[in-house]
């Protein structure tokens, strides 16, 4: 095992702050990307539904 204890794992010597902040930044970026994509998908779907209904009534 690379670390003697769980505390050593989280501190990772002197690199813990860098490692965990990088993980946090990466996960935040992925979450923002997913939420942005879902929002745009919903907006496009709503626009297509409105266009379809408008074309059906015309």
N, CA, C and O atoms as a CHARMM CRD file, in Angstrom:
* protein
*
  232
    1    1 UNK  N      0.84400  -1.17900   0.00000 PROA 1      0.00000
    2    1 UNK  CA     0.00000   0.00000   0.00000 PROA 1      0.00000
    3    1 UNK  C      0.88800   1.24100   0.00000 PROA 1      0.00000
    4    1 UNK  O      1.90300   1.28700   0.69500 PROA 1      0.00000
    5    2 UNK  N      0.50700   2.22100  -0.76600 PROA 2      0.00000
    6    2 UNK  CA     1.33700   3.41000  -0.91900 PROA 2      0.00000
    7    2 UNK  C      1.27500   4.33800   0.29500 PROA 2      0.00000
    8    2 UNK  O      2.22200   5.08300   0.54600 PROA 2      0.00000
    9    3 UNK  N      0.18000   4.30300   1.04900 PROA 3      0.00000
   10    3 UNK  CA     0.01100   5.19600   2.19500 PROA 3      0.00000
   11    3 UNK  C     -0.18900   4.36600   3.45700 PROA 3      0.00000
   12    3 UNK  O     -0.83500   3.31900   3.42800 PROA 3      0.00000
   13    4 UNK  N      0.36800   4.84400   4.55900 PROA 4      0.00000
   14    4 UNK  CA     0.27400   4.11300   5.82300 PROA 4      0.00000
   15    4 UNK  C     -1.07200   4.29200   6.51400 PROA 4      0.00000
   16    4 UNK  O     -1.50600   3.41800   7.26400 PROA 4      0.00000
   17    5 UNK  N     -1.72800   5.41000   6.26700 PROA 5      0.00000
   18    5 UNK  CA    -3.01600   5.66000   6.91900 PROA 5      0.00000
   19    5 UNK  C     -3.90300   6.47600   5.98800 PROA 5      0.00000
   20    5 UNK  O     -3.45700   6.98300   4.95900 PROA 5      0.00000
   21    6 UNK  N     -5.14300   6.58600   6.36900 PROA 6      0.00000
   22    6 UNK  CA    -6.09200   7.37500   5.58500 PROA 6      0.00000
   23    6 UNK  C     -5.71800   8.85700   5.59900 PROA 6      0.00000
   24    6 UNK  O     -5.90500   9.55700   4.60400 PROA 6      0.00000
   25    7 UNK  N     -5.19500   9.32600   6.71600 PROA 7      0.00000
   26    7 UNK  CA    -4.76200  10.72600   6.80600 PROA 7      0.00000
   27    7 UNK  C     -3.60900  10.99000   5.83800 PROA 7      0.00000
   28    7 UNK  O     -3.55700  12.04400   5.20400 PROA 7      0.00000
   29    8 UNK  N     -2.68700  10.03300   5.72500 PROA 8      0.00000
   30    8 UNK  CA    -1.59400  10.18600   4.76000 PROA 8      0.00000
   31    8 UNK  C     -2.12400  10.21300   3.33300 PROA 8      0.00000
   32    8 UNK  O     -1.60100  10.93000   2.48000 PROA 8      0.00000
   33    9 UNK  N     -3.16200   9.43000   3.08400 PROA 9      0.00000
   34    9 UNK  CA    -3.76300   9.42900   1.75000 PROA 9      0.00000
   35    9 UNK  C     -4.32900  10.80000   1.40600 PROA 9      0.00000
   36    9 UNK  O     -4.11700  11.30300   0.30300 PROA 9      0.00000
   37   10 UNK  N     -5.05000  11.40800   2.35000 PROA 10     0.00000
   38   10 UNK  CA    -5.66100  12.70700   2.07800 PROA 10     0.00000
   39   10 UNK  C     -4.63600  13.83100   2.00400 PROA 10     0.00000
   40   10 UNK  O     -4.81100  14.76400   1.22000 PROA 10     0.00000
   41   11 UNK  N     -3.58100  13.76700   2.79100 PROA 11     0.00000
   42   11 UNK  CA    -2.57400  14.83100   2.73000 PROA 11     0.00000
   43   11 UNK  C     -1.59000  14.60200   1.59500 PROA 11     0.00000
   44   11 UNK  O     -1.02000  15.55700   1.06700 PROA 11     0.00000
   45   12 UNK  N     -1.38300  13.34500   1.21400 PROA 12     0.00000
   46   12 UNK  CA    -0.47600  12.97700   0.12000 PROA 12     0.00000
   47   12 UNK  C      0.86300  13.68600   0.26700 PROA 12     0.00000
   48   12 UNK  O      1.35800  14.32100  -0.66300 PROA 12     0.00000
   49   13 UNK  N      1.41700  13.56300   1.42700 PROA 13     0.00000
   50   13 UNK  CA     2.67400  14.26100   1.69400 PROA 13     0.00000
   51   13 UNK  C      2.39400  15.74500   1.74200 PROA 13     0.00000
   52   13 UNK  O      1.59300  16.20300   2.55700 PROA 13     0.00000
   53   14 UNK  N      3.03800  16.49000   0.89000 PROA 14     0.00000
   54   14 UNK  CA     2.79100  17.93400   0.81300 PROA 14     0.00000
   55   14 UNK  C      1.97300  18.30500  -0.41800 PROA 14     0.00000
   56   14 UNK  O      1.77800  19.48800  -0.70000 PROA 14     0.00000
   57   15 UNK  N      1.49300  17.30300  -1.15100 PROA 15     0.00000
   58   15 UNK  CA     0.79900  17.56600  -2.41600 PROA 15     0.00000
   59   15 UNK  C     -0.71700  17.46400  -2.30800 PROA 15     0.00000
   60   15 UNK  O     -1.41400  17.60800  -3.31200 PROA 15     0.00000
   61   16 UNK  N     -1.23600  17.22000  -1.12200 PROA 16     0.00000
   62   16 UNK  CA    -2.67200  17.01500  -0.94300 PROA 16     0.00000
   63   16 UNK  C     -3.51700  18.18600  -1.40300 PROA 16     0.00000
   64   16 UNK  O     -4.52800  17.98900  -2.07800 PROA 16     0.00000
   65   17 UNK  N     -3.12800  19.38600  -1.05500 PROA 17     0.00000
   66   17 UNK  CA    -3.90300  20.56200  -1.44300 PROA 17     0.00000
   67   17 UNK  C     -3.98300  20.68600  -2.96100 PROA 17     0.00000
   68   17 UNK  O     -5.05400  20.95500  -3.50500 PROA 17     0.00000
   69   18 UNK  N     -2.88100  20.49500  -3.63300 PROA 18     0.00000
   70   18 UNK  CA    -2.86300  20.57500  -5.09800 PROA 18     0.00000
   71   18 UNK  C     -3.72400  19.47200  -5.71100 PROA 18     0.00000
   72   18 UNK  O     -4.53400  19.73000  -6.60100 PROA 18     0.00000
   73   19 UNK  N     -3.54500  18.25600  -5.23500 PROA 19     0.00000
   74   19 UNK  CA    -4.26200  17.11300  -5.81200 PROA 19     0.00000
   75   19 UNK  C     -5.76300  17.25600  -5.62400 PROA 19     0.00000
   76   19 UNK  O     -6.52200  17.12000  -6.58300 PROA 19     0.00000
   77   20 UNK  N     -6.19900  17.52800  -4.40500 PROA 20     0.00000
   78   20 UNK  CA    -7.63300  17.58100  -4.13600 PROA 20     0.00000
   79   20 UNK  C     -8.29200  18.81400  -4.74100 PROA 20     0.00000
   80   20 UNK  O     -9.45300  18.75300  -5.14500 PROA 20     0.00000
   81   21 UNK  N     -7.57200  19.93400  -4.81200 PROA 21     0.00000
   82   21 UNK  CA    -8.15400  21.10100  -5.47800 PROA 21     0.00000
   83   21 UNK  C     -8.28700  20.85000  -6.97500 PROA 21     0.00000
   84   21 UNK  O     -9.23300  21.32900  -7.60100 PROA 21     0.00000
   85   22 UNK  N     -7.35300  20.10800  -7.55200 PROA 22     0.00000
   86   22 UNK  CA    -7.44700  19.76300  -8.96800 PROA 22     0.00000
   87   22 UNK  C     -8.64000  18.84900  -9.22100 PROA 22     0.00000
   88   22 UNK  O     -9.37800  19.03800 -10.18800 PROA 22     0.00000
   89   23 UNK  N     -8.83000  17.86100  -8.35200 PROA 23     0.00000
   90   23 UNK  CA   -10.01300  17.00600  -8.47300 PROA 23     0.00000
   91   23 UNK  C    -11.29000  17.83100  -8.34500 PROA 23     0.00000
   92   23 UNK  O    -12.23000  17.63800  -9.11700 PROA 23     0.00000
   93   24 UNK  N    -11.33500  18.73100  -7.39500 PROA 24     0.00000
   94   24 UNK  CA   -12.51300  19.56300  -7.20900 PROA 24     0.00000
   95   24 UNK  C    -12.79000  20.45000  -8.40900 PROA 24     0.00000
   96   24 UNK  O    -13.93800  20.58900  -8.83200 PROA 24     0.00000
   97   25 UNK  N    -11.74800  21.04700  -8.95500 PROA 25     0.00000
   98   25 UNK  CA   -11.91700  21.89500 -10.13200 PROA 25     0.00000
   99   25 UNK  C    -12.40800  21.07400 -11.31500 PROA 25     0.00000
  100   25 UNK  O    -13.30600  21.50400 -12.04000 PROA 25     0.00000
  101   26 UNK  N    -11.83300  19.91100 -11.51200 PROA 26     0.00000
  102   26 UNK  CA   -12.22700  19.05800 -12.63800 PROA 26     0.00000
  103   26 UNK  C    -13.67700  18.61000 -12.51300 PROA 26     0.00000
  104   26 UNK  O    -14.42900  18.66000 -13.48600 PROA 26     0.00000
  105   27 UNK  N    -14.06900  18.17700 -11.33300 PROA 27     0.00000
  106   27 UNK  CA   -15.45600  17.75700 -11.13500 PROA 27     0.00000
  107   27 UNK  C    -16.42600  18.92400 -11.29800 PROA 27     0.00000
  108   27 UNK  O    -17.52200  18.75500 -11.83200 PROA 27     0.00000
  109   28 UNK  N    -16.02400  20.10200 -10.84100 PROA 28     0.00000
  110   28 UNK  CA   -16.87300  21.28600 -11.01500 PROA 28     0.00000
  111   28 UNK  C    -17.04000  21.62200 -12.49100 PROA 28     0.00000
  112   28 UNK  O    -18.14400  21.93300 -12.93800 PROA 28     0.00000
  113   29 UNK  N    -15.95700  21.56000 -13.24200 PROA 29     0.00000
  114   29 UNK  CA   -16.02300  21.84900 -14.67400 PROA 29     0.00000
  115   29 UNK  C    -16.92100  20.84400 -15.39000 PROA 29     0.00000
  116   29 UNK  O    -17.71400  21.22900 -16.24900 PROA 29     0.00000
  117   30 UNK  N    -16.80700  19.57100 -15.05100 PROA 30     0.00000
  118   30 UNK  CA   -17.65900  18.55500 -15.66600 PROA 30     0.00000
  119   30 UNK  C    -19.12500  18.76900 -15.30900 PROA 30     0.00000
  120   30 UNK  O    -20.00000  18.62100 -16.16200 PROA 30     0.00000
  121   31 UNK  N    -19.39300  19.11200 -14.06800 PROA 31     0.00000
  122   31 UNK  CA   -20.76700  19.35900 -13.64400 PROA 31     0.00000
  123   31 UNK  C    -21.36300  20.55700 -14.38200 PROA 31     0.00000
  124   31 UNK  O    -22.51000  20.50400 -14.82700 PROA 31     0.00000
  125   32 UNK  N    -20.59700  21.62400 -14.51200 PROA 32     0.00000
  126   32 UNK  CA   -21.06400  22.80200 -15.24800 PROA 32     0.00000
  127   32 UNK  C    -21.32500  22.44900 -16.70200 PROA 32     0.00000
  128   32 UNK  O    -22.32400  22.88400 -17.27400 PROA 32     0.00000
  129   33 UNK  N    -20.44400  21.66900 -17.30600 PROA 33     0.00000
  130   33 UNK  CA   -20.61600  21.25800 -18.69700 PROA 33     0.00000
  131   33 UNK  C    -21.88300  20.42200 -18.87300 PROA 33     0.00000
  132   33 UNK  O    -22.63600  20.62800 -19.82500 PROA 33     0.00000
  133   34 UNK  N    -22.11700  19.49400 -17.97400 PROA 34     0.00000
  134   34 UNK  CA   -23.30900  18.64500 -18.06200 PROA 34     0.00000
  135   34 UNK  C    -24.57600  19.47300 -17.89500 PROA 34     0.00000
  136   34 UNK  O    -25.52000  19.32400 -18.67000 PROA 34     0.00000
  137   35 UNK  N    -24.60500  20.34400 -16.89100 PROA 35     0.00000
  138   35 UNK  CA   -25.79100  21.16900 -16.66300 PROA 35     0.00000
  139   35 UNK  C    -26.04400  22.12300 -17.82500 PROA 35     0.00000
  140   35 UNK  O    -27.19300  22.34200 -18.20800 PROA 35     0.00000
  141   36 UNK  N    -24.98200  22.69200 -18.38700 PROA 36     0.00000
  142   36 UNK  CA   -25.11900  23.58400 -19.52900 PROA 36     0.00000
  143   36 UNK  C    -25.67900  22.83000 -20.73500 PROA 36     0.00000
  144   36 UNK  O    -26.55700  23.33500 -21.43400 PROA 36     0.00000
  145   37 UNK  N    -25.17200  21.62900 -20.97400 PROA 37     0.00000
  146   37 UNK  CA   -25.63600  20.82300 -22.09500 PROA 37     0.00000
  147   37 UNK  C    -27.10300  20.44500 -21.92900 PROA 37     0.00000
  148   37 UNK  O    -27.87500  20.51700 -22.88500 PROA 37     0.00000
  149   38 UNK  N    -27.48900  20.04500 -20.72500 PROA 38     0.00000
  150   38 UNK  CA   -28.89100  19.69800 -20.48500 PROA 38     0.00000
  151   38 UNK  C    -29.80500  20.90500 -20.66900 PROA 38     0.00000
  152   38 UNK  O    -30.90400  20.77400 -21.20800 PROA 38     0.00000
  153   39 UNK  N    -29.36100  22.07100 -20.22900 PROA 39     0.00000
  154   39 UNK  CA   -30.16000  23.28000 -20.40500 PROA 39     0.00000
  155   39 UNK  C    -30.33600  23.64000 -21.87000 PROA 39     0.00000
  156   39 UNK  O    -31.43400  23.99900 -22.29400 PROA 39     0.00000
  157   40 UNK  N    -29.26900  23.54800 -22.64100 PROA 40     0.00000
  158   40 UNK  CA   -29.37200  23.84800 -24.07400 PROA 40     0.00000
  159   40 UNK  C    -30.24300  22.82800 -24.78800 PROA 40     0.00000
  160   40 UNK  O    -31.00800  23.17500 -25.68900 PROA 40     0.00000
  161   41 UNK  N    -30.12400  21.56000 -24.37900 PROA 41     0.00000
  162   41 UNK  CA   -30.94800  20.50800 -24.97800 PROA 41     0.00000
  163   41 UNK  C    -32.42300  20.78500 -24.73200 PROA 41     0.00000
  164   41 UNK  O    -33.24300  20.65200 -25.64100 PROA 41     0.00000
  165   42 UNK  N    -32.76200  21.16800 -23.50800 PROA 42     0.00000
  166   42 UNK  CA   -34.14900  21.47700 -23.16700 PROA 42     0.00000
  167   42 UNK  C    -34.64400  22.67500 -23.97300 PROA 42     0.00000
  168   42 UNK  O    -35.77800  22.67700 -24.45300 PROA 42     0.00000
  169   43 UNK  N    -33.80600  23.68200 -24.12000 PROA 43     0.00000
  170   43 UNK  CA   -34.19600  24.87900 -24.86300 PROA 43     0.00000
  171   43 UNK  C    -34.44600  24.54700 -26.33300 PROA 43     0.00000
  172   43 UNK  O    -35.42700  25.01200 -26.91400 PROA 43     0.00000
  173   44 UNK  N    -33.57600  23.75300 -26.93200 PROA 44     0.00000
  174   44 UNK  CA   -33.74400  23.36700 -28.33400 PROA 44     0.00000
  175   44 UNK  C    -34.99800  22.51300 -28.50300 PROA 44     0.00000
  176   44 UNK  O    -35.74700  22.69100 -29.46300 PROA 44     0.00000
  177   45 UNK  N    -35.22700  21.58300 -27.56500 PROA 45     0.00000
  178   45 UNK  CA   -36.42200  20.73900 -27.63000 PROA 45     0.00000
  179   45 UNK  C    -37.68700  21.58700 -27.55300 PROA 45     0.00000
  180   45 UNK  O    -38.63500  21.35100 -28.30200 PROA 45     0.00000
  181   46 UNK  N    -37.71000  22.56300 -26.66400 PROA 46     0.00000
  182   46 UNK  CA   -38.87800  23.43700 -26.54000 PROA 46     0.00000
  183   46 UNK  C    -39.09100  24.25100 -27.80900 PROA 46     0.00000
  184   46 UNK  O    -40.22800  24.43100 -28.24500 PROA 46     0.00000
  185   47 UNK  N    -38.00900  24.74600 -28.40600 PROA 47     0.00000
  186   47 UNK  CA   -38.12400  25.50700 -29.64900 PROA 47     0.00000
  187   47 UNK  C    -38.67300  24.64000 -30.77600 PROA 47     0.00000
  188   47 UNK  O    -39.50200  25.09000 -31.56700 PROA 47     0.00000
  189   48 UNK  N    -38.20700  23.39300 -30.84500 PROA 48     0.00000
  190   48 UNK  CA   -38.69900  22.48800 -31.88300 PROA 48     0.00000
  191   48 UNK  C    -40.16900  22.14500 -31.67200 PROA 48     0.00000
  192   48 UNK  O    -40.92400  22.04200 -32.63900 PROA 48     0.00000
  193   49 UNK  N    -40.57800  21.96900 -30.43000 PROA 49     0.00000
  194   49 UNK  CA   -41.98800  21.69700 -30.14200 PROA 49     0.00000
  195   49 UNK  C    -42.86100  22.88000 -30.53700 PROA 49     0.00000
  196   49 UNK  O    -43.92100  22.69700 -31.13400 PROA 49     0.00000
  197   50 UNK  N    -42.42700  24.08100 -30.21100 PROA 50     0.00000
  198   50 UNK  CA   -43.18800  25.27300 -30.57800 PROA 50     0.00000
  199   50 UNK  C    -43.27800  25.41100 -32.09400 PROA 50     0.00000
  200   50 UNK  O    -44.33500  25.74900 -32.62800 PROA 50     0.00000
  201   51 UNK  N    -42.17500  25.15100 -32.78600 PROA 51     0.00000
  202   51 UNK  CA   -42.17200  25.23900 -34.24300 PROA 51     0.00000
  203   51 UNK  C    -43.10100  24.18900 -34.84100 PROA 51     0.00000
  204   51 UNK  O    -43.84100  24.47800 -35.78100 PROA 51     0.00000
  205   52 UNK  N    -43.06800  22.98200 -34.30400 PROA 52     0.00000
  206   52 UNK  CA   -43.93600  21.91400 -34.79400 PROA 52     0.00000
  207   52 UNK  C    -45.40100  22.28200 -34.60100 PROA 52     0.00000
  208   52 UNK  O    -46.20900  22.11600 -35.51500 PROA 52     0.00000
  209   53 UNK  N    -45.74900  22.78300 -33.40900 PROA 53     0.00000
  210   53 UNK  CA   -47.13300  23.17400 -33.15400 PROA 53     0.00000
  211   53 UNK  C    -47.55900  24.33500 -34.04100 PROA 53     0.00000
  212   53 UNK  O    -48.69400  24.37000 -34.51600 PROA 53     0.00000
  213   54 UNK  N    -46.66300  25.27800 -34.26400 PROA 54     0.00000
  214   54 UNK  CA   -46.97200  26.41400 -35.12800 PROA 54     0.00000
  215   54 UNK  C    -47.20700  25.94300 -36.55800 PROA 54     0.00000
  216   54 UNK  O    -48.12200  26.42700 -37.22500 PROA 54     0.00000
  217   55 UNK  N    -46.38900  25.00000 -37.03800 PROA 55     0.00000
  218   55 UNK  CA   -46.54300  24.48000 -38.39700 PROA 55     0.00000
  219   55 UNK  C    -47.81400  23.63700 -38.52300 PROA 55     0.00000
  220   55 UNK  O    -48.42300  23.60700 -39.59300 PROA 55     0.00000
  221   56 UNK  N    -48.21800  22.96200 -37.46500 PROA 56     0.00000
  222   56 UNK  CA   -49.43700  22.15800 -37.49800 PROA 56     0.00000
  223   56 UNK  C    -50.67500  23.04700 -37.57700 PROA 56     0.00000
  224   56 UNK  O    -51.66800  22.68800 -38.21000 PROA 56     0.00000
  225   57 UNK  N    -50.60800  24.21000 -36.92900 PROA 57     0.00000
  226   57 UNK  CA   -51.75100  25.12200 -36.92000 PROA 57     0.00000
  227   57 UNK  C    -51.82200  25.97800 -38.16900 PROA 57     0.00000
  228   57 UNK  O    -52.86900  26.56200 -38.44900 PROA 57     0.00000
  229   58 UNK  N    -50.76000  26.06700 -38.91500 PROA 58     0.00000
  230   58 UNK  CA   -50.73300  26.94600 -40.09600 PROA 58     0.00000
  231   58 UNK  C    -51.34200  26.28700 -41.30500 PROA 58     0.00000
  232   58 UNK  O    -51.39600  26.89100 -42.37600 PROA 58     0.00000
